[in-house]
Amino acid sequence: MPLAPLHHDPLSRFRARLSLPLIAAPMFLVSGVELVVAACRNGVIGAFPTVNCRTPEQLDAWLGEIETRLHRREDAEGKPAAPVCPNLIVHRSNTRLDNDLAVLLRYKPELVITSVGSPAPVLGPLHDAGALVFADVASIRHAERALEAGADGLVLLSAGAGGQTGWLNPFAFVRAVRAFFDGPLVLAGGISDGHALRAAQALSCDLAYMGTRFIATRESMADERYKAMLVQSSADDILLTSAFTGLQTNMLKPSIVAAGLDPDNLPAHGAIEIGRDIDVENRQKRWRDIWSAGHATSGVTDVLPVDELIARTLAEYRTSQSRDFRA
């Protein structure tokens, strides 16, 4: 595929509203109203999977509450919040996709991320509503197909990202995609602090995901045991396995052990049927005690308010920027 020239900066519409080039990653059963609002009011893009809401009606209520609370913050402080970024699961198993899309179109989001499939079915309506559409991809071929479909940007799921992930080294992945795409890139996988965020920019990424660190925040919807386990674990406690979903997924080994399973002797590919549909209530029960996380687990040392986590990340980012690298 030839290099697609970038004639303008698609992110210019909201870049000035960001304190960091960062997205609080959309995480199943973790990202909710409190986490999104806290991220956005601190200048970080707040993302959440629409399927975290039990129904399209609840999705409408969430978006309405987020919009109201961020508007109040803007009125009080005079600074616009960072964008809210819904995440649509576009896989055919998501029977709610059309209904969730209809809700999003009413709210006209600035940015939407699509996952688990081609963004083609939702691109037209979202573009008509003024949204940028980024597709998350796990391989070079996935990236090419998403761009052929018309995606505005890509989220590169590299080795080390929590949950269902890619397998490519982030350095190689970013540079390979940059050979044919000059538009917005988001790096996902292993972003644990401001230094890693700065490194993603040095690779030529426009933004990065931070997911695992946001699990261990007071505003996340994660079980308190989940947060505590992250604090107690390191990257050595992350297991890449396809036993639970049929797809390569980074999981917390201690949670697998606590569920009565042996991480070293899991059943064959996809044999443990957890999360194979988009029925939120059933998936919530199935995933209640087995948790995902990424290699950034080593960077989780305490449970913080989102305000403090972002302030710490910003300080690290500025320190990294100010360093004088000498040969």
Backbone torsions as a table, in degrees:
resi	resn	phi	psi	omega
1	MET	NA	131.0	179.1
2	PRO	-70.5	157.8	177.9
3	LEU	-61.5	128.0	177.6
4	ALA	-87.8	111.9	-175.5
5	PRO	-68.3	142.3	178.2
6	LEU	-99.6	105.1	-176.4
7	HIS	-87.1	-15.5	178.0
8	HIS	-152.0	170.4	-179.7
9	ASP	-99.5	103.8	-178.4
10	PRO	-61.1	-24.6	-177.5
11	LEU	-85.2	-2.1	-176.6
12	SER	-62.6	-24.3	-177.5
13	ARG	-64.8	-24.4	179.9
14	PHE	-137.0	5.9	-176.4
15	ARG	-58.7	-38.3	-177.7
16	ALA	-67.1	-16.3	-179.4
17	ARG	-90.6	1.1	-178.1
18	LEU	-99.0	133.5	172.2
19	SER	-85.0	-23.6	178.6
20	LEU	-143.6	150.4	175.9
21	PRO	-79.5	67.4	-165.6
22	LEU	-138.9	143.9	172.5
23	ILE	-118.0	126.7	168.7
24	ALA	-73.2	106.5	-167.2
25	ALA	-58.0	146.0	175.5
26	PRO	-73.6	119.4	-174.9
27	MET	-126.2	129.5	-177.8
28	PHE	-61.1	127.9	177.8
29	LEU	65.0	12.2	179.9
30	VAL	-120.4	-45.8	-175.6
31	SER	-84.0	121.1	178.9
32	GLY	-139.1	-166.8	-175.1
33	VAL	-56.9	-48.6	-175.3
34	GLU	-62.4	-43.6	-179.2
35	LEU	-66.9	-43.6	-179.2
36	VAL	-63.8	-46.6	-179.4
37	VAL	-62.1	-44.8	-178.9
38	ALA	-63.3	-40.9	178.5
39	ALA	-64.6	-48.9	-174.9
40	CYS	-64.4	-38.9	-178.6
41	ARG	-74.5	-10.6	174.1
42	ASN	-102.2	13.2	175.1
43	GLY	81.5	22.0	177.1
44	VAL	-119.1	135.0	179.5
45	ILE	-62.2	126.5	-178.1
46	GLY	-101.4	115.1	-176.6
47	ALA	-113.1	151.6	175.7
48	PHE	-155.7	144.4	175.2
49	PRO	-70.8	133.9	179.2
50	THR	-62.5	-26.4	-179.0
51	VAL	-75.2	-2.6	170.8
52	ASN	-68.8	-19.1	173.7
53	CYS	-86.6	140.2	-176.2
54	ARG	-69.2	-27.8	-178.0
55	THR	-145.0	162.1	172.8
56	PRO	-58.9	-30.4	178.5
57	GLU	-66.3	-39.0	177.0
58	GLN	-69.1	-35.7	175.1
59	LEU	-58.7	-43.4	177.0
60	ASP	-59.9	-42.2	179.9
61	ALA	-66.0	-41.6	178.6
62	TRP	-60.5	-50.1	-177.5
63	LEU	-63.2	-37.9	177.7
64	GLY	-64.4	-43.0	179.0
65	GLU	-66.2	-43.9	179.2
66	ILE	-60.0	-46.3	-179.2
67	GLU	-60.9	-45.1	-178.7
68	THR	-63.1	-46.3	-176.9
69	ARG	-68.0	-37.1	178.6
70	LEU	-73.1	-32.3	177.1
71	HIS	-67.2	-39.3	177.4
72	ARG	-62.8	-39.8	179.0
73	ARG	-63.4	-41.8	178.6
74	GLU	-62.6	-42.6	179.7
75	ASP	-62.9	-39.9	-175.5
76	ALA	-74.1	-38.0	-173.0
77	GLU	-110.9	-13.5	176.6
78	GLY	78.9	2.6	179.9
79	LYS	-113.5	123.6	179.2
80	PRO	-62.6	143.8	179.0
81	ALA	-77.1	163.6	173.4
82	ALA	-68.2	161.1	-177.6
83	PRO	-65.2	151.2	169.0
84	VAL	-91.5	135.4	-173.7
85	CYS	-127.3	95.1	173.5
86	PRO	-66.0	150.1	179.5
87	ASN	-118.8	117.8	-179.1
88	LEU	-99.8	127.0	171.7
89	ILE	-83.3	112.4	-173.3
90	VAL	-97.6	6.1	177.4
91	HIS	-64.3	148.7	-176.3
92	ARG	-61.1	-19.5	179.3
93	SER	-72.7	-14.2	179.8
94	ASN	-85.3	90.8	-176.9
95	THR	-70.9	-10.5	179.8
96	ARG	-91.7	-1.0	-170.1
97	LEU	-54.2	-48.9	-177.5
98	ASP	-62.8	-41.2	-179.5
99	ASN	-68.5	-41.5	178.1
100	ASP	-65.1	-40.4	178.4
101	LEU	-60.6	-41.8	179.9
102	ALA	-60.4	-38.0	177.8
103	VAL	-65.6	-46.0	-179.1
104	LEU	-59.8	-40.1	-177.3
105	LEU	-62.2	-30.5	177.7
106	ARG	-69.2	-29.1	-177.6
107	TYR	-95.4	-9.8	177.0
108	LYS	49.2	64.8	179.9
109	PRO	-65.8	150.2	179.0
110	GLU	-75.7	-30.2	-174.9
111	LEU	-144.8	135.6	175.8
112	VAL	-132.6	139.3	175.6
113	ILE	-110.9	132.3	176.2
114	THR	-104.2	148.2	-177.3
115	SER	-137.4	153.9	172.5
116	VAL	59.1	56.7	175.8
117	GLY	141.0	178.8	-179.5
118	SER	-71.6	139.2	177.3
119	PRO	-77.5	-4.2	-172.7
120	ALA	-49.9	-43.2	-175.9
121	PRO	-64.1	-21.9	-175.1
122	VAL	-113.0	-6.5	-174.3
123	LEU	-62.0	-48.2	-176.7
124	GLY	-57.4	-56.2	-179.5
125	PRO	-61.1	-39.8	-178.8
126	LEU	-68.9	-39.5	176.3
127	HIS	-63.8	-40.9	178.5
128	ASP	-61.6	-30.0	179.7
129	ALA	-85.4	-1.1	176.6
130	GLY	92.3	10.4	-177.0
131	ALA	-87.9	144.7	163.4
132	LEU	-81.1	141.1	-179.7
133	VAL	-120.9	116.4	175.2
134	PHE	-104.5	138.7	178.0
135	ALA	-108.6	133.3	173.8
136	ASP	-85.8	139.0	-172.6
137	VAL	-138.2	150.7	-175.6
138	ALA	-118.5	2.2	-179.8
139	SER	-153.7	167.2	178.0
140	ILE	-60.7	-44.2	-178.7
141	ARG	-64.8	-40.2	175.7
142	HIS	-58.8	-41.8	179.6
143	ALA	-61.9	-45.9	-179.8
144	GLU	-61.1	-43.1	-178.2
145	ARG	-66.9	-39.9	179.1
146	ALA	-63.4	-39.6	178.9
147	LEU	-70.0	-38.4	176.6
148	GLU	-61.6	-32.6	179.1
149	ALA	-74.1	-21.2	178.4
150	GLY	114.2	14.0	178.3
151	ALA	-60.1	143.8	-180.0
152	ASP	-82.2	-25.1	-178.6
153	GLY	-158.4	173.0	-176.2
154	LEU	-131.0	141.9	169.1
155	VAL	-105.5	115.9	-175.8
156	LEU	-90.8	108.8	178.5
157	LEU	-81.9	99.5	-175.3
158	SER	-98.7	171.4	175.9
159	ALA	-56.4	131.2	178.9
160	GLY	107.8	-11.6	177.6
161	ALA	-72.9	145.4	-179.8
162	GLY	-75.2	156.0	-179.4
163	GLY	70.9	-153.9	178.6
164	GLN	-66.6	128.4	-166.6
165	THR	-143.4	177.4	173.5
166	GLY	-93.5	-175.0	-175.1
167	TRP	-128.8	-1.3	-177.2
168	LEU	-85.2	144.4	172.3
169	ASN	-59.6	133.9	-175.5
170	PRO	-62.2	-35.6	178.7
171	PHE	-62.3	-48.3	-179.2
172	ALA	-66.9	-40.4	-176.7
173	PHE	-63.0	-51.0	-177.9
174	VAL	-61.1	-47.2	-176.1
175	ARG	-68.1	-32.7	177.3
176	ALA	-67.2	-41.6	179.6
177	VAL	-70.4	-36.3	178.8
178	ARG	-64.1	-16.8	178.0
179	ALA	-69.1	-20.6	-178.9
180	PHE	-131.7	-0.2	-178.5
181	PHE	-140.6	125.9	-178.3
182	ASP	-110.0	15.8	-179.9
183	GLY	-93.9	-168.1	-175.4
184	PRO	-63.5	129.1	175.5
185	LEU	-122.3	139.0	175.9
186	VAL	-120.4	127.0	178.2
187	LEU	-95.0	128.0	177.1
188	ALA	-118.6	127.6	176.6
189	GLY	128.9	108.6	172.4
190	GLY	82.8	11.6	179.6
191	ILE	-84.4	100.1	-174.2
192	SER	-107.1	-13.5	-178.2
193	ASP	-161.6	-177.0	-177.9
194	GLY	-67.6	-26.1	178.2
195	HIS	-68.4	-43.6	177.2
196	ALA	-64.9	-36.7	177.9
197	LEU	-62.5	-43.7	177.8
198	ARG	-63.5	-36.8	178.1
199	ALA	-63.9	-37.4	177.4
200	ALA	-62.1	-39.9	176.9
201	GLN	-65.2	-38.9	179.2
202	ALA	-62.4	-28.8	176.8
203	LEU	-74.7	-11.3	-179.8
204	SER	96.8	19.0	173.2
205	CYS	-80.6	145.7	178.8
206	ASP	-84.2	-33.8	-177.6
207	LEU	-144.3	168.5	173.1
208	ALA	-139.6	155.6	171.4
209	TYR	-85.9	141.9	161.7
210	MET	-126.9	115.9	-176.9
211	GLY	-114.4	-62.6	-173.6
212	THR	-54.6	-41.2	-179.7
213	ARG	-63.1	-32.9	-179.4
214	PHE	-77.8	-17.0	174.2
215	ILE	-61.7	-42.9	-177.3
216	ALA	-89.0	52.3	172.9
217	THR	-121.2	158.2	-178.4
218	ARG	-65.4	-28.0	-176.1
219	GLU	-85.2	-11.9	-178.2
220	SER	-72.3	157.0	-179.7
221	MET	-85.6	2.7	-177.1
222	ALA	-63.9	147.0	174.4
223	ASP	-56.5	142.6	-179.8
224	GLU	-61.9	-30.9	176.8
225	ARG	-66.2	-36.1	177.6
226	TYR	-62.4	-47.7	179.2
227	LYS	-61.1	-44.3	-179.4
228	ALA	-63.9	-39.0	179.2
229	MET	-64.2	-37.6	177.0
230	LEU	-62.0	-43.3	179.6
231	VAL	-61.3	-36.8	-176.0
232	GLN	-83.5	-11.5	-173.7
233	SER	-102.5	170.7	175.1
234	SER	-135.2	-179.3	179.1
235	ALA	-60.9	-25.1	177.5
236	ASP	-66.5	-17.4	-179.0
237	ASP	-92.5	8.2	179.1
238	ILE	-96.8	132.0	179.9
239	LEU	-118.6	126.9	173.7
240	LEU	-90.8	117.4	-175.6
241	THR	-146.2	151.0	173.8
242	SER	-108.1	9.5	-175.1
243	ALA	-66.5	-27.4	-172.1
244	PHE	-93.0	-34.1	-174.9
245	THR	-123.2	-12.0	-172.4
246	GLY	87.9	-10.4	176.5
247	LEU	-116.2	151.7	178.8
248	GLN	-60.8	122.9	-174.3
249	THR	-137.5	133.3	175.8
250	ASN	-87.7	121.6	-174.6
251	MET	-124.8	156.1	174.2
252	LEU	-81.3	114.2	-179.8
253	LYS	-57.9	-40.8	179.5
254	PRO	-59.1	-31.1	178.5
255	SER	-73.4	-30.2	176.2
256	ILE	-68.2	-43.3	177.8
257	VAL	-62.2	-44.0	-179.2
258	ALA	-63.0	-24.7	178.8
259	ALA	-84.7	2.8	177.1
260	GLY	87.9	17.1	179.9
261	LEU	-111.7	155.7	177.9
262	ASP	-98.4	112.3	-178.2
263	PRO	-58.5	-25.1	-178.4
264	ASP	-88.3	-6.2	-178.8
265	ASN	-140.3	54.9	178.5
266	LEU	-78.5	155.2	177.3
267	PRO	-60.9	173.9	-176.2
268	ALA	-65.8	173.0	-177.8
269	HIS	-43.5	112.4	174.7
270	GLY	71.8	13.9	-175.1
271	ALA	-74.7	-28.7	176.6
272	ILE	-89.6	106.6	-169.9
273	GLU	-83.7	87.2	176.6
274	ILE	-119.6	124.9	173.0
275	GLY	71.9	33.5	-178.5
276	ARG	-88.1	0.3	177.4
277	ASP	-134.9	-178.1	-178.3
278	ILE	-109.1	21.7	174.7
279	ASP	-76.3	103.7	-170.7
280	VAL	-61.4	-42.0	-177.4
281	GLU	-64.1	-44.5	179.1
282	ASN	-65.7	-42.7	-179.9
283	ARG	-65.1	-36.9	-179.7
284	GLN	-62.1	-42.3	178.7
285	LYS	-64.8	-42.6	-176.3
286	ARG	-69.0	-35.7	-177.2
287	TRP	-93.4	8.2	-171.9
288	ARG	-57.1	-39.7	-172.4
289	ASP	-118.8	2.3	176.5
290	ILE	-119.7	119.7	-166.3
291	TRP	-121.8	150.2	179.0
292	SER	-102.0	158.8	175.4
293	ALA	-168.1	165.4	-179.2
294	GLY	-110.8	-175.8	-179.0
295	HIS	-63.5	-17.9	177.7
296	ALA	-67.8	-1.6	178.4
297	THR	-54.0	-34.4	179.0
298	SER	-62.1	-21.7	-179.9
299	GLY	-88.0	-2.9	-179.6
300	VAL	-93.4	106.5	-177.2
301	THR	-114.8	-11.3	178.8
302	ASP	-162.3	166.4	177.2
303	VAL	-98.7	118.2	-172.4
304	LEU	-118.1	157.7	163.9
305	PRO	-66.7	150.5	179.2
306	VAL	-57.5	-39.6	178.7
307	ASP	-53.0	-47.0	-176.3
308	GLU	-71.2	-39.7	178.6
309	LEU	-61.2	-44.5	-178.8
310	ILE	-69.3	-39.0	177.2
311	ALA	-61.6	-41.4	178.7
312	ARG	-65.5	-43.4	179.8
313	THR	-64.0	-38.7	178.5
314	LEU	-64.4	-42.1	178.5
315	ALA	-62.9	-41.9	178.0
316	GLU	-64.1	-41.6	-179.6
317	TYR	-62.0	-44.1	179.9
318	ARG	-67.0	-38.7	176.2
319	THR	-60.9	-43.4	179.2
320	SER	-63.4	-40.2	178.5
321	GLN	-63.1	-35.2	-173.1
322	SER	-83.9	-8.8	-178.4
323	ARG	-66.1	142.4	177.7
324	ASP	-101.2	103.9	-178.0
325	PHE	-84.8	121.9	179.8
326	ARG	-119.9	144.7	178.3
327	ALA	-69.6	NA	NA
